[in-house]
Amino acid sequence: MLYIKVLGSGCTNCLNLEKLCREVTSENRIDAVIEKVTDFKEIMSYGIMSTPGLVINGKVVLSGKLPTKTTLTHWLMNAIAQENI
């Protein structure tokens, strides 16, 4: 199971990233827990200086922009592969 955190205050890009994560996990039948983190202190604990931020299984993979759907799918598939090693 993947643990995904979308870090952001609730701006349009943050909401779009959360939506994209839910879309990609659903379309690819990826078992994941998706959490929206809006607490500034928790966001800062990841070293994120601009939102949205994306954390997959505790690893920051994105800060300050939206990934393409293809890129996000690639990251999630790689995270699954890492789990199975």
C-alpha positions in Angstrom: 0.0 0.0 0.0 1.2 3.5 -0.9 1.0 6.4 1.5 0.5 9.7 -0.3 0.5 13.1 1.2 -0.6 16.2 -0.7 0.9 19.2 1.0 -0.8 22.6 0.6 -3.0 25.2 1.9 -6.0 24.5 -0.3 -5.1 26.6 -3.4 -6.3 25.5 -6.8 -3.1 23.6 -7.6 -3.2 21.8 -4.3 -6.7 20.7 -4.9 -5.9 19.7 -8.5 -3.0 17.6 -7.3 -5.1 15.8 -4.8 -7.7 15.1 -7.5 -5.0 13.9 -9.9 -3.6 11.5 -7.2 -7.1 10.0 -6.7 -7.7 9.7 -10.4 -4.4 8.0 -11.1 -4.7 5.6 -8.2 -8.2 4.7 -9.1 -7.5 4.2 -12.9 -4.5 2.0 -12.1 -6.1 0.2 -9.2 -3.3 1.3 -6.8 -4.0 0.6 -3.2 -3.2 3.9 -1.5 -4.0 6.1 1.4 -4.2 9.7 0.2 -4.0 12.4 2.9 -4.4 16.2 2.4 -2.0 18.0 4.7 -2.8 21.7 5.3 -1.0 22.2 8.6 1.9 24.7 7.9 4.2 23.2 10.5 3.8 19.7 9.0 4.3 21.0 5.5 7.5 22.8 6.6 8.8 19.6 8.3 9.2 18.1 4.8 11.3 21.1 3.7 8.6 22.3 1.3 8.9 26.0 0.5 6.3 26.3 -2.2 3.1 24.2 -2.6 1.7 22.0 -3.7 4.0 19.3 -2.4 3.8 15.6 -2.9 5.1 12.9 -0.5 5.0 9.2 -1.5 5.9 6.8 1.3 7.7 9.5 3.2 9.7 10.7 0.3 9.2 14.2 -1.1 8.9 13.9 -4.9 7.4 17.3 -5.9 7.3 20.9 -4.7 5.8 23.9 -6.2 4.1 22.6 -9.4 1.7 20.0 -10.8 3.1 16.9 -12.4 1.7 15.5 -15.6 -0.6 12.5 -15.3 2.1 10.4 -16.9 4.8 11.5 -14.5 2.6 10.9 -11.5 1.7 7.5 -12.7 5.4 6.7 -13.2 6.3 7.9 -9.7 3.5 5.8 -8.1 4.5 2.7 -10.1 8.1 3.2 -9.1 7.1 3.5 -5.4 5.1 0.2 -5.8 8.2 -1.5 -7.3 10.4 -0.2 -4.4 7.9 -1.7 -1.9 8.3 -5.1 -3.5 12.1 -5.3 -3.4 
